[in-house]
Amino acid sequence: MRRRRALLPWALLTPALVVIGLLLLFPLARIVWLSFREYGLRELVSGESAFVGAANYLTLLTDPYLWRVAMFNTVAFALVAVVATIVLGTLVALLLSTLRPVTRVAVVSCIMVAWAMPAVSGTYVWMWIFDVENGVVARALMAAGAIDPGGYNWFADRLFFYGIATLNVVHGGFPFVAVTVLAGLLTVPRELHEAALIDGAGAWKRFWHVTFPVLRPVFAVVTVLSTIWDFKVFAQIYLMPGGDVGGSQMLNLGVWAYVRSFSHNDYGLGSAIAVLLSLLLLGVTVVYLRVLFREDELR
């Protein structure tokens, strides 16, 4: 009976573990295997490949493009996008918590439209907004005399390119943060806020010393998920002008892995880039969770 009870959880988890293994672990293992092979168009046709050891990783780590462009774009963009998404989502959640239930449902329904919009559609909308000549921003600035009538190519500048990508990602990601944080805010006891208000604490102190400690696990979840999503952003970069060109100053690690694999037919090096991105994501997640759990243990 004890053995059956011990095996019951594993028996219930087996179907899910099998699905995860087929959908996630097998492709991941395949990518790791490819990263140690010389695998190009010829090998794709013949089905045979040569083992090259760590040659792909050595080529990748000694490539200046990795450190000057791809890695910098990936880390800087993710850092800014994650902070902006969480800050905006938290502010919206605080606003929603002050609304009446009917008004709150209406506002949440409106902002969830942005979260439900496909990344491809959202990217084309932002491309239209910042179109060189006929975009909303270009027309407004031309009417104000801020730019020439010929317009300005925002996508040719690295800073503006990633600024538009950040707006796109934050616009699509903040509703999830807002709804998740709102769910946590509704569970915070009112007595805590009332006691802090009686003690003379302002809005910021009430949030930082009362609300945030209670919602720390919620913020941990949204931070980790936002970090994973923003580090591996693909469509928002690839679809914008200049985001699909090999050697461009606009590529991040995810797009670079795709371009290297399918545009240059270098699947071995492309797989190595994908493995590096996965390790980077794993490292960021582990470090953040360790810091979070360490703070809880100190308390």
ZAGUVEX-161043 format. One record per residue: x, y, z of N, C-alpha, C in turn; residue in three letters; residue number from 1. Coordinates in steps of 0.02 Angstrom, whole numbers, always signed. Layout:
BEGIN
SITE	nxx	nyy	nzz	caxx	cayy	cazz	cxx	cyy	czz	kolke	markol
SITE	X	Y	Z	X	Y	Z	X	Y	Z	ALA	NUM $
...
END
This chain:
BEGIN
SITE	nxx	nyy	nzz	caxx	cayy	cazz	cxx	cyy	czz	kolke	markol
SITE	+41	-60	+0	+0	+0	+0	+44	+64	+0	MET	1 $
SITE	+98	+62	+39	+142	+120	+42	+176	+131	-26	ARG	2 $
SITE	+196	+77	-58	+228	+83	-124	+179	+112	-174	ARG	3 $
SITE	+117	+89	-171	+67	+115	-217	+56	+190	-206	ARG	4 $
SITE	+53	+211	-143	+44	+281	-128	+104	+322	-152	ARG	5 $
SITE	+164	+294	-146	+224	+329	-167	+227	+335	-244	ALA	6 $
SITE	+202	+284	-278	+204	+284	-351	+146	+320	-383	LEU	7 $
SITE	+92	+332	-344	+33	+364	-372	+47	+433	-402	LEU	8 $
SITE	+84	+478	-367	+98	+544	-397	+136	+538	-463	PRO	9 $
SITE	+184	+491	-466	+222	+483	-528	+178	+455	-583	TRP	10 $
SITE	+132	+411	-565	+86	+384	-616	+41	+439	-644	ALA	11 $
SITE	+20	+485	-601	-21	+540	-625	+19	+590	-666	LEU	12 $
SITE	+82	+597	-651	+125	+644	-687	+152	+616	-752	LEU	13 $
SITE	+150	+551	-760	+181	+519	-818	+156	+545	-885	THR	14 $
SITE	+90	+551	-896	+68	+578	-961	+95	+648	-976	PRO	15 $
SITE	+94	+691	-926	+120	+759	-936	+195	+758	-949	ALA	16 $
SITE	+231	+716	-912	+304	+712	-922	+321	+685	-991	LEU	17 $
SITE	+281	+637	-1015	+293	+611	-1083	+283	+664	-1135	VAL	18 $
SITE	+230	+703	-1128	+216	+757	-1176	+272	+810	-1174	VAL	19 $
SITE	+293	+828	-1113	+347	+877	-1106	+411	+850	-1138	ILE	20 $
SITE	+425	+786	-1127	+485	+757	-1155	+484	+758	-1231	GLY	21 $
SITE	+426	+744	-1261	+421	+743	-1334	+424	+813	-1364	LEU	22 $
SITE	+391	+861	-1331	+385	+928	-1359	+443	+974	-1342	LEU	23 $
SITE	+476	+962	-1285	+528	+1007	-1262	+597	+974	-1258	LEU	24 $
SITE	+601	+919	-1223	+667	+889	-1210	+698	+860	-1274	LEU	25 $
SITE	+658	+828	-1315	+687	+800	-1377	+712	+854	-1424	PHE	26 $
SITE	+675	+907	-1438	+703	+961	-1480	+765	+993	-1450	PRO	27 $
SITE	+764	+1002	-1383	+822	+1031	-1351	+883	+986	-1358	LEU	28 $
SITE	+874	+921	-1348	+929	+874	-1356	+953	+874	-1428	ALA	29 $
SITE	+907	+880	-1475	+926	+882	-1547	+968	+943	-1562	ARG	30 $
SITE	+950	+1000	-1534	+988	+1062	-1546	+1058	+1055	-1516	ILE	31 $
SITE	+1062	+1028	-1456	+1128	+1018	-1424	+1171	+971	-1467	VAL	32 $
SITE	+1140	+919	-1494	+1176	+872	-1537	+1201	+907	-1600	TRP	33 $
SITE	+1159	+948	-1631	+1179	+984	-1692	+1235	+1033	-1678	LEU	34 $
SITE	+1237	+1061	-1618	+1288	+1112	-1602	+1358	+1082	-1601	SER	35 $
SITE	+1363	+1016	-1596	+1429	+983	-1596	+1444	+951	-1664	PHE	36 $
SITE	+1405	+967	-1714	+1415	+937	-1780	+1427	+992	-1832	ARG	37 $
SITE	+1459	+972	-1886	+1463	+1015	-1945	+1402	+999	-1988	GLU	38 $
SITE	+1354	+1044	-1986	+1289	+1029	-2017	+1268	+1089	-2059	TYR	39 $
SITE	+1278	+1081	-2124	+1258	+1133	-2171	+1208	+1107	-2221	GLY	40 $
SITE	+1204	+1140	-2279	+1156	+1120	-2330	+1174	+1051	-2358	LEU	41 $
SITE	+1239	+1037	-2367	+1260	+972	-2394	+1240	+916	-2346	ARG	42 $
SITE	+1252	+927	-2280	+1234	+876	-2231	+1158	+869	-2225	GLU	43 $
SITE	+1122	+924	-2236	+1049	+920	-2233	+1022	+875	-2289	LEU	44 $
SITE	+1054	+878	-2348	+1032	+838	-2405	+1054	+765	-2397	VAL	45 $
SITE	+1117	+755	-2376	+1143	+687	-2371	+1120	+651	-2308	SER	46 $
SITE	+1104	+690	-2255	+1084	+659	-2192	+1143	+638	-2149	GLY	47 $
SITE	+1204	+651	-2172	+1264	+632	-2134	+1300	+696	-2112	GLU	48 $
SITE	+1330	+692	-2054	+1366	+750	-2027	+1428	+727	-1989	SER	49 $
SITE	+1476	+771	-1982	+1539	+756	-1949	+1540	+788	-1880	ALA	50 $
SITE	+1565	+750	-1831	+1573	+776	-1763	+1633	+824	-1761	PHE	51 $
SITE	+1621	+886	-1739	+1675	+936	-1737	+1690	+958	-1666	VAL	52 $
SITE	+1660	+925	-1616	+1674	+943	-1547	+1648	+1013	-1530	GLY	53 $
SITE	+1691	+1052	-1498	+1672	+1119	-1476	+1691	+1172	-1527	ALA	54 $
SITE	+1703	+1152	-1590	+1725	+1200	-1640	+1673	+1255	-1652	ALA	55 $
SITE	+1609	+1237	-1653	+1557	+1287	-1663	+1555	+1336	-1606	ASN	56 $
SITE	+1563	+1312	-1545	+1563	+1357	-1487	+1625	+1401	-1486	TYR	57 $
SITE	+1682	+1374	-1508	+1743	+1414	-1511	+1735	+1470	-1563	LEU	58 $
SITE	+1706	+1452	-1620	+1693	+1502	-1672	+1646	+1556	-1647	THR	59 $
SITE	+1594	+1534	-1611	+1545	+1581	-1585	+1574	+1628	-1534	LEU	60 $
SITE	+1610	+1601	-1485	+1635	+1641	-1430	+1692	+1688	-1451	LEU	61 $
SITE	+1725	+1673	-1507	+1779	+1717	-1531	+1755	+1765	-1585	THR	62 $
SITE	+1691	+1763	-1600	+1663	+1808	-1651	+1647	+1875	-1618	ASP	63 $
SITE	+1678	+1930	-1641	+1663	+1996	-1611	+1591	+2016	-1617	PRO	64 $
SITE	+1556	+1990	-1668	+1486	+2008	-1677	+1443	+1985	-1618	TYR	65 $
SITE	+1462	+1929	-1586	+1424	+1905	-1529	+1424	+1956	-1472	LEU	66 $
SITE	+1483	+1982	-1456	+1490	+2026	-1398	+1470	+2098	-1413	TRP	67 $
SITE	+1486	+2122	-1473	+1473	+2192	-1490	+1401	+2205	-1510	ARG	68 $
SITE	+1368	+2155	-1539	+1301	+2166	-1566	+1249	+2121	-1534	VAL	69 $
SITE	+1253	+2056	-1548	+1199	+2010	-1529	+1189	+2006	-1454	ALA	70 $
SITE	+1242	+1995	-1416	+1236	+1989	-1344	+1214	+2055	-1313	MET	71 $
SITE	+1244	+2110	-1335	+1226	+2175	-1307	+1153	+2191	-1322	PHE	72 $
SITE	+1131	+2180	-1384	+1062	+2193	-1402	+1014	+2151	-1360	ASN	73 $
SITE	+1031	+2087	-1350	+987	+2042	-1314	+980	+2063	-1241	THR	74 $
SITE	+1036	+2074	-1207	+1035	+2089	-1136	+1007	+2159	-1122	VAL	75 $
SITE	+1030	+2209	-1159	+1006	+2277	-1148	+932	+2283	-1162	ALA	76 $
SITE	+911	+2255	-1218	+840	+2257	-1236	+797	+2222	-1184	PHE	77 $
SITE	+817	+2162	-1163	+778	+2124	-1115	+774	+2161	-1048	ALA	78 $
SITE	+830	+2190	-1027	+830	+2226	-963	+781	+2284	-964	LEU	79 $
SITE	+784	+2325	-1016	+740	+2383	-1021	+667	+2360	-1028	VAL	80 $
SITE	+655	+2311	-1070	+587	+2288	-1083	+556	+2257	-1020	ALA	81 $
SITE	+594	+2217	-983	+567	+2185	-923	+549	+2238	-871	VAL	82 $
SITE	+595	+2285	-859	+581	+2337	-809	+521	+2378	-829	VAL	83 $
SITE	+518	+2399	-893	+462	+2440	-916	+396	+2402	-912	ALA	84 $
SITE	+397	+2338	-931	+336	+2298	-929	+309	+2290	-858	THR	85 $
SITE	+354	+2275	-811	+332	+2265	-742	+310	+2330	-710	ILE	86 $
SITE	+346	+2384	-723	+326	+2449	-694	+258	+2471	-721	VAL	87 $
SITE	+249	+2468	-787	+186	+2488	-817	+129	+2442	-795	LEU	88 $
SITE	+142	+2377	-795	+90	+2329	-773	+70	+2340	-700	GLY	89 $
SITE	+119	+2355	-658	+104	+2367	-587	+63	+2431	-578	THR	90 $
SITE	+81	+2484	-614	+43	+2546	-609	-29	+2536	-632	LEU	91 $
SITE	-37	+2499	-686	-105	+2485	-711	-143	+2443	-660	VAL	92 $
SITE	-110	+2394	-629	-143	+2353	-579	-165	+2394	-519	ALA	93 $
SITE	-123	+2441	-497	-141	+2485	-441	-201	+2528	-460	LEU	94 $
SITE	-203	+2551	-523	-260	+2590	-545	-323	+2547	-546	LEU	95 $
SITE	-318	+2486	-572	-376	+2442	-576	-403	+2424	-506	LEU	96 $
SITE	-358	+2419	-457	-380	+2401	-390	-423	+2455	-358	SER	97 $
SITE	-420	+2517	-383	-460	+2571	-356	-527	+2579	-390	THR	98 $
SITE	-538	+2542	-445	-600	+2549	-484	-655	+2505	-456	LEU	99 $
SITE	-716	+2522	-473	-773	+2480	-454	-773	+2417	-498	ARG	100 $
SITE	-804	+2363	-473	-800	+2299	-509	-822	+2303	-582	PRO	101 $
SITE	-877	+2338	-597	-901	+2341	-666	-851	+2378	-710	VAL	102 $
SITE	-827	+2435	-686	-778	+2474	-724	-713	+2435	-732	THR	103 $
SITE	-694	+2400	-680	-632	+2360	-682	-637	+2306	-736	ARG	104 $
SITE	-693	+2272	-739	-702	+2219	-790	-697	+2249	-860	VAL	105 $
SITE	-727	+2308	-870	-725	+2340	-936	-654	+2359	-955	ALA	106 $
SITE	-617	+2388	-908	-548	+2409	-923	-504	+2349	-935	VAL	107 $
SITE	-511	+2296	-894	-470	+2236	-903	-485	+2204	-971	VAL	108 $
SITE	-547	+2204	-991	-565	+2176	-1057	-531	+2215	-1113	SER	109 $
SITE	-526	+2281	-1105	-494	+2322	-1157	-419	+2309	-1161	CYS	110 $
SITE	-386	+2307	-1103	-313	+2299	-1105	-293	+2228	-1125	ILE	111 $
SITE	-338	+2179	-1114	-322	+2110	-1133	-321	+2102	-1209	MET	112 $
SITE	-352	+2149	-1245	-349	+2147	-1318	-277	+2153	-1342	VAL	113 $
SITE	-238	+2196	-1309	-167	+2204	-1327	-129	+2140	-1314	ALA	114 $
SITE	-144	+2105	-1259	-109	+2043	-1243	-129	+1987	-1291	TRP	115 $
SITE	-192	+1988	-1314	-216	+1936	-1359	-193	+1946	-1431	ALA	116 $
SITE	-171	+2007	-1448	-150	+2020	-1516	-88	+1980	-1534	MET	117 $
SITE	-87	+1944	-1590	-27	+1907	-1610	+33	+1952	-1619	PRO	118 $
SITE	+92	+1925	-1606	+153	+1965	-1611	+163	+1991	-1681	ALA	119 $
SITE	+145	+1952	-1731	+154	+1974	-1801	+110	+2035	-1815	VAL	120 $
SITE	+47	+2030	-1796	+1	+2086	-1809	+23	+2148	-1771	SER	121 $
SITE	+41	+2140	-1708	+64	+2197	-1668	+125	+2229	-1698	GLY	122 $
SITE	+171	+2189	-1724	+232	+2217	-1753	+217	+2258	-1815	THR	123 $
SITE	+172	+2234	-1858	+154	+2272	-1918	+118	+2337	-1900	TYR	124 $
SITE	+80	+2337	-1846	+47	+2398	-1824	+99	+2450	-1805	VAL	125 $
SITE	+149	+2430	-1766	+201	+2476	-1745	+244	+2498	-1804	TRP	126 $
SITE	+255	+2454	-1852	+291	+2474	-1913	+252	+2527	-1951	MET	127 $
SITE	+185	+2520	-1952	+144	+2571	-1986	+146	+2638	-1948	TRP	128 $
SITE	+145	+2634	-1881	+147	+2696	-1841	+212	+2734	-1854	ILE	129 $
SITE	+267	+2698	-1861	+333	+2730	-1871	+356	+2725	-1944	PHE	130 $
SITE	+309	+2720	-1991	+327	+2719	-2061	+366	+2782	-2080	ASP	131 $
SITE	+413	+2775	-2127	+458	+2830	-2143	+421	+2893	-2165	VAL	132 $
SITE	+371	+2886	-2209	+337	+2945	-2236	+264	+2950	-2214	GLU	133 $
SITE	+229	+2894	-2212	+157	+2895	-2200	+137	+2873	-2130	ASN	134 $
SITE	+187	+2863	-2086	+171	+2842	-2018	+140	+2899	-1977	GLY	135 $
SITE	+106	+2879	-1923	+74	+2928	-1880	+126	+2975	-1849	VAL	136 $
SITE	+181	+2946	-1826	+234	+2986	-1794	+266	+3032	-1845	VAL	137 $
SITE	+281	+3006	-1905	+313	+3048	-1956	+269	+3106	-1976	ALA	138 $
SITE	+205	+3094	-1986	+159	+3147	-2007	+152	+3200	-1952	ARG	139 $
SITE	+149	+3178	-1890	+143	+3226	-1835	+206	+3269	-1829	ALA	140 $
SITE	+265	+3239	-1836	+327	+3277	-1831	+337	+3322	-1892	LEU	141 $
SITE	+316	+3300	-1951	+320	+3342	-2010	+274	+3402	-2004	MET	142 $
SITE	+214	+3390	-1976	+167	+3446	-1966	+194	+3496	-1916	ALA	143 $
SITE	+233	+3472	-1867	+262	+3517	-1817	+327	+3548	-1840	ALA	144 $
SITE	+352	+3526	-1899	+414	+3552	-1925	+476	+3524	-1892	GLY	145 $
SITE	+468	+3467	-1856	+525	+3438	-1821	+570	+3397	-1867	ALA	146 $
SITE	+542	+3369	-1922	+582	+3331	-1969	+565	+3355	-2040	ILE	147 $
SITE	+607	+3337	-2088	+597	+3357	-2157	+536	+3322	-2187	ASP	148 $
SITE	+508	+3350	-2240	+450	+3318	-2272	+464	+3248	-2298	PRO	149 $
SITE	+526	+3231	-2311	+542	+3164	-2335	+536	+3111	-2282	GLY	150 $
SITE	+528	+3131	-2219	+521	+3082	-2165	+588	+3062	-2137	GLY	151 $
SITE	+586	+3015	-2090	+647	+2991	-2058	+641	+2916	-2049	TYR	152 $
SITE	+694	+2881	-2067	+695	+2807	-2062	+716	+2787	-1991	ASN	153 $
SITE	+666	+2776	-1949	+679	+2758	-1879	+713	+2689	-1874	TRP	154 $
SITE	+701	+2646	-1923	+726	+2577	-1918	+799	+2570	-1938	PHE	155 $
SITE	+828	+2624	-1964	+899	+2622	-1982	+944	+2638	-1924	ALA	156 $
SITE	+916	+2666	-1871	+955	+2685	-1812	+945	+2631	-1758	ASP	157 $
SITE	+1000	+2607	-1732	+997	+2551	-1684	+956	+2569	-1621	ARG	158 $
SITE	+966	+2630	-1596	+930	+2651	-1536	+855	+2657	-1549	LEU	159 $
SITE	+836	+2690	-1603	+765	+2697	-1619	+734	+2629	-1637	PHE	160 $
SITE	+772	+2587	-1671	+748	+2520	-1689	+726	+2482	-1627	PHE	161 $
SITE	+770	+2480	-1577	+753	+2443	-1516	+705	+2482	-1472	TYR	162 $
SITE	+702	+2548	-1480	+650	+2585	-1445	+581	+2566	-1468	GLY	163 $
SITE	+573	+2559	-1535	+508	+2536	-1563	+494	+2465	-1541	ILE	164 $
SITE	+544	+2422	-1543	+535	+2353	-1521	+515	+2349	-1448	ALA	165 $
SITE	+543	+2393	-1407	+525	+2395	-1336	+453	+2416	-1326	THR	166 $
SITE	+431	+2468	-1363	+361	+2488	-1360	+315	+2430	-1380	LEU	167 $
SITE	+335	+2394	-1431	+295	+2338	-1455	+290	+2283	-1402	ASN	168 $
SITE	+346	+2265	-1372	+346	+2211	-1323	+311	+2232	-1259	VAL	169 $
SITE	+322	+2293	-1236	+289	+2317	-1175	+214	+2321	-1185	VAL	170 $
SITE	+194	+2345	-1243	+122	+2350	-1258	+88	+2282	-1258	HIS	171 $
SITE	+124	+2231	-1281	+95	+2164	-1281	+102	+2126	-1216	GLY	172 $
SITE	+148	+2148	-1172	+162	+2110	-1111	+134	+2139	-1047	GLY	173 $
SITE	+120	+2205	-1045	+98	+2234	-982	+29	+2209	-959	PHE	174 $
SITE	-19	+2190	-1004	-83	+2166	-979	-77	+2103	-935	PRO	175 $
SITE	-32	+2058	-954	-22	+1998	-914	+3	+2016	-844	PHE	176 $
SITE	+51	+2062	-841	+77	+2084	-776	+23	+2119	-736	VAL	177 $
SITE	-16	+2162	-769	-68	+2199	-735	-120	+2153	-704	ALA	178 $
SITE	-144	+2104	-742	-196	+2059	-717	-167	+2015	-661	VAL	179 $
SITE	-105	+1992	-669	-75	+1949	-618	-64	+1987	-553	THR	180 $
SITE	-37	+2047	-558	-25	+2088	-497	-92	+2108	-466	VAL	181 $
SITE	-142	+2123	-508	-207	+2141	-481	-236	+2084	-440	LEU	182 $
SITE	-229	+2023	-464	-253	+1965	-426	-219	+1961	-357	ALA	183 $
SITE	-154	+1978	-356	-119	+1979	-292	-141	+2037	-248	GLY	184 $
SITE	-153	+2095	-277	-174	+2153	-238	-240	+2142	-203	LEU	185 $
SITE	-284	+2105	-235	-349	+2093	-205	-346	+2045	-146	LEU	186 $
SITE	-289	+2013	-136	-281	+1967	-78	-245	+2000	-20	THR	187 $
SITE	-219	+2061	-29	-185	+2096	+26	-236	+2119	+77	VAL	188 $
SITE	-229	+2101	+140	-278	+2122	+191	-282	+2199	+197	PRO	189 $
SITE	-343	+2224	+201	-351	+2296	+207	-324	+2322	+273	ARG	190 $
SITE	-323	+2279	+324	-299	+2301	+390	-228	+2325	+388	GLU	191 $
SITE	-187	+2294	+344	-117	+2314	+339	-112	+2385	+312	LEU	192 $
SITE	-150	+2401	+261	-148	+2468	+232	-176	+2519	+281	HIS	193 $
SITE	-229	+2500	+316	-259	+2546	+364	-211	+2562	+421	GLU	194 $
SITE	-176	+2510	+445	-127	+2521	+499	-70	+2566	+475	ALA	195 $
SITE	-46	+2554	+413	+8	+2596	+386	-16	+2667	+375	ALA	196 $
SITE	-78	+2675	+355	-105	+2743	+344	-112	+2780	+410	LEU	197 $
SITE	-132	+2745	+462	-137	+2776	+528	-68	+2797	+553	ILE	198 $
SITE	-17	+2758	+537	+51	+2775	+557	+81	+2832	+516	ASP	199 $
SITE	+44	+2856	+467	+67	+2912	+427	+108	+2894	+366	GLY	200 $
SITE	+106	+2831	+345	+144	+2810	+287	+111	+2836	+223	ALA	201 $
SITE	+151	+2862	+176	+126	+2885	+112	+112	+2827	+65	GLY	202 $
SITE	+90	+2845	+4	+72	+2793	-44	+132	+2750	-62	ALA	203 $
SITE	+191	+2781	-74	+250	+2742	-93	+272	+2696	-36	TRP	204 $
SITE	+272	+2721	+26	+294	+2679	+82	+244	+2622	+94	LYS	205 $
SITE	+180	+2636	+85	+130	+2582	+93	+141	+2527	+41	ARG	206 $
SITE	+157	+2549	-20	+168	+2498	-71	+232	+2459	-58	PHE	207 $
SITE	+287	+2494	-42	+352	+2461	-36	+358	+2418	+28	TRP	208 $
SITE	+328	+2441	+83	+336	+2406	+146	+276	+2361	+164	HIS	209 $
SITE	+220	+2369	+130	+161	+2328	+145	+142	+2284	+86	VAL	210 $
SITE	+130	+2316	+28	+105	+2278	-29	+159	+2234	-60	THR	211 $
SITE	+218	+2263	-73	+270	+2225	-108	+292	+2163	-71	PHE	212 $
SITE	+304	+2165	-4	+324	+2103	+30	+271	+2047	+23	PRO	213 $
SITE	+207	+2066	+25	+155	+2015	+18	+154	+1986	-52	VAL	214 $
SITE	+166	+2029	-101	+163	+2008	-172	+230	+1987	-200	LEU	215 $
SITE	+279	+1976	-158	+346	+1957	-183	+343	+1894	-227	ARG	216 $
SITE	+308	+1842	-208	+305	+1783	-253	+272	+1799	-320	PRO	217 $
SITE	+223	+1844	-320	+190	+1863	-383	+240	+1900	-428	VAL	218 $
SITE	+277	+1947	-399	+326	+1983	-438	+382	+1937	-462	PHE	219 $
SITE	+398	+1885	-423	+448	+1837	-445	+425	+1800	-508	ALA	220 $
SITE	+362	+1780	-508	+335	+1744	-566	+335	+1788	-628	VAL	221 $
SITE	+308	+1849	-623	+302	+1892	-682	+371	+1914	-705	VAL	222 $
SITE	+419	+1922	-659	+487	+1941	-679	+521	+1885	-717	THR	223 $
SITE	+517	+1825	-692	+548	+1768	-726	+517	+1757	-794	VAL	224 $
SITE	+450	+1757	-798	+417	+1746	-862	+432	+1802	-911	LEU	225 $
SITE	+431	+1864	-888	+447	+1920	-933	+519	+1917	-957	SER	226 $
SITE	+564	+1896	-913	+635	+1889	-933	+643	+1837	-987	THR	227 $
SITE	+610	+1780	-978	+614	+1726	-1028	+585	+1750	-1095	ILE	228 $
SITE	+527	+1781	-1092	+494	+1804	-1153	+536	+1857	-1189	TRP	229 $
SITE	+564	+1905	-1152	+598	+1961	-1183	+669	+1942	-1207	ASP	230 $
SITE	+700	+1893	-1175	+765	+1870	-1199	+758	+1833	-1266	PHE	231 $
SITE	+703	+1798	-1276	+696	+1758	-1336	+647	+1790	-1386	LYS	232 $
SITE	+639	+1856	-1383	+596	+1891	-1431	+622	+1878	-1502	VAL	233 $
SITE	+575	+1861	-1546	+595	+1846	-1615	+556	+1887	-1666	PHE	234 $
SITE	+491	+1878	-1668	+451	+1910	-1721	+457	+1986	-1719	ALA	235 $
SITE	+458	+2015	-1659	+460	+2088	-1653	+525	+2117	-1681	GLN	236 $
SITE	+578	+2076	-1684	+641	+2100	-1712	+647	+2079	-1785	ILE	237 $
SITE	+631	+2017	-1799	+642	+1990	-1866	+599	+2025	-1919	TYR	238 $
SITE	+538	+2042	-1903	+492	+2070	-1952	+505	+2144	-1967	LEU	239 $
SITE	+538	+2179	-1923	+550	+2250	-1935	+605	+2259	-1988	MET	240 $
SITE	+603	+2313	-2027	+654	+2323	-2079	+725	+2322	-2050	PRO	241 $
SITE	+767	+2278	-2079	+835	+2271	-2055	+844	+2218	-2003	GLY	242 $
SITE	+788	+2189	-1977	+793	+2139	-1925	+805	+2069	-1949	GLY	243 $
SITE	+809	+2059	-2015	+819	+1992	-2043	+883	+1988	-2085	ASP	244 $
SITE	+927	+2037	-2079	+986	+2040	-2121	+1047	+2016	-2081	VAL	245 $
SITE	+1081	+1967	-2106	+1141	+1942	-2073	+1195	+1995	-2070	GLY	246 $
SITE	+1227	+2003	-2013	+1278	+2055	-2004	+1249	+2122	-1985	GLY	247 $
SITE	+1182	+2127	-1980	+1151	+2190	-1962	+1166	+2206	-1889	SER	248 $
SITE	+1163	+2270	-1873	+1173	+2292	-1804	+1110	+2284	-1762	GLN	249 $
SITE	+1057	+2257	-1791	+992	+2253	-1756	+977	+2183	-1729	MET	250 $
SITE	+1017	+2132	-1744	+999	+2064	-1725	+1012	+2051	-1651	LEU	251 $
SITE	+968	+2012	-1620	+981	+1984	-1554	+999	+1911	-1562	ASN	252 $
SITE	+1009	+1876	-1507	+1032	+1806	-1511	+981	+1761	-1545	LEU	253 $
SITE	+917	+1770	-1530	+867	+1727	-1560	+862	+1735	-1635	GLY	254 $
SITE	+860	+1797	-1659	+856	+1810	-1730	+922	+1790	-1764	VAL	255 $
SITE	+978	+1803	-1732	+1042	+1785	-1760	+1047	+1709	-1770	TRP	256 $
SITE	+1023	+1670	-1722	+1024	+1597	-1729	+982	+1576	-1789	ALA	257 $
SITE	+925	+1607	-1800	+882	+1590	-1857	+915	+1610	-1922	TYR	258 $
SITE	+941	+1671	-1925	+973	+1695	-1987	+1034	+1652	-2004	VAL	259 $
SITE	+1072	+1635	-1952	+1133	+1596	-1964	+1114	+1525	-1989	ARG	260 $
SITE	+1060	+1498	-1963	+1041	+1431	-1982	+1009	+1428	-2051	SER	261 $
SITE	+959	+1471	-2063	+917	+1463	-2123	+937	+1510	-2180	PHE	262 $
SITE	+971	+1564	-2165	+995	+1608	-2219	+1065	+1588	-2242	SER	263 $
SITE	+1107	+1567	-2194	+1175	+1547	-2211	+1184	+1471	-2213	HIS	264 $
SITE	+1131	+1434	-2198	+1133	+1360	-2199	+1188	+1332	-2155	ASN	265 $
SITE	+1200	+1365	-2099	+1249	+1343	-2051	+1212	+1322	-1988	ASP	266 $
SITE	+1184	+1262	-1989	+1141	+1240	-1935	+1181	+1223	-1872	TYR	267 $
SITE	+1243	+1204	-1879	+1284	+1189	-1821	+1297	+1251	-1780	GLY	268 $
SITE	+1320	+1305	-1813	+1332	+1367	-1777	+1267	+1398	-1752	LEU	269 $
SITE	+1214	+1393	-1792	+1150	+1418	-1769	+1125	+1383	-1707	GLY	270 $
SITE	+1136	+1317	-1704	+1117	+1280	-1644	+1159	+1300	-1584	SER	271 $
SITE	+1222	+1314	-1595	+1265	+1336	-1540	+1241	+1403	-1512	ALA	272 $
SITE	+1219	+1447	-1556	+1191	+1511	-1533	+1128	+1499	-1492	ILE	273 $
SITE	+1085	+1453	-1515	+1024	+1437	-1478	+1039	+1407	-1410	ALA	274 $
SITE	+1090	+1364	-1406	+1109	+1335	-1341	+1136	+1389	-1295	VAL	275 $
SITE	+1175	+1435	-1322	+1201	+1490	-1281	+1144	+1532	-1253	LEU	276 $
SITE	+1094	+1546	-1294	+1036	+1584	-1271	+999	+1547	-1217	LEU	277 $
SITE	+991	+1481	-1224	+957	+1441	-1173	+995	+1442	-1107	SER	278 $
SITE	+1061	+1436	-1111	+1102	+1438	-1051	+1098	+1506	-1017	LEU	279 $
SITE	+1096	+1558	-1058	+1090	+1626	-1031	+1024	+1635	-994	LEU	280 $
SITE	+970	+1611	-1024	+905	+1614	-991	+904	+1574	-927	LEU	281 $
SITE	+933	+1515	-929	+934	+1472	-869	+975	+1506	-814	LEU	282 $
SITE	+1031	+1536	-831	+1072	+1570	-782	+1037	+1629	-750	GLY	283 $
SITE	+1004	+1670	-790	+967	+1728	-763	+911	+1705	-716	VAL	284 $
SITE	+875	+1653	-737	+820	+1629	-696	+845	+1600	-630	THR	285 $
SITE	+898	+1561	-631	+925	+1530	-570	+950	+1584	-523	VAL	286 $
SITE	+987	+1633	-549	+1014	+1686	-506	+957	+1725	-473	VAL	287 $
SITE	+907	+1742	-511	+852	+1781	-483	+815	+1742	-429	TYR	288 $
SITE	+801	+1678	-442	+766	+1637	-393	+807	+1626	-330	LEU	289 $
SITE	+873	+1619	-337	+915	+1611	-279	+915	+1674	-236	ARG	290 $
SITE	+919	+1731	-268	+916	+1794	-230	+849	+1801	-194	VAL	291 $
SITE	+795	+1783	-228	+729	+1788	-199	+722	+1742	-139	LEU	292 $
SITE	+743	+1679	-146	+736	+1631	-91	+783	+1648	-34	PHE	293 $
SITE	+841	+1678	-49	+888	+1697	+3	+858	+1752	+47	ARG	294 $
SITE	+823	+1800	+14	+790	+1853	+52	+735	+1825	+97	GLU	295 $
SITE	+700	+1775	+73	+647	+1744	+114	+677	+1707	+174	ASP	296 $
SITE	+735	+1675	+163	+767	+1639	+219	+792	+1687	+271	GLU	297 $
SITE	+817	+1746	+251	+842	+1795	+299	+786	+1822	+342	LEU	298 $
SITE	+725	+1822	+315	+669	+1846	+354	+646	+1793	+404	ARG	299 $
END
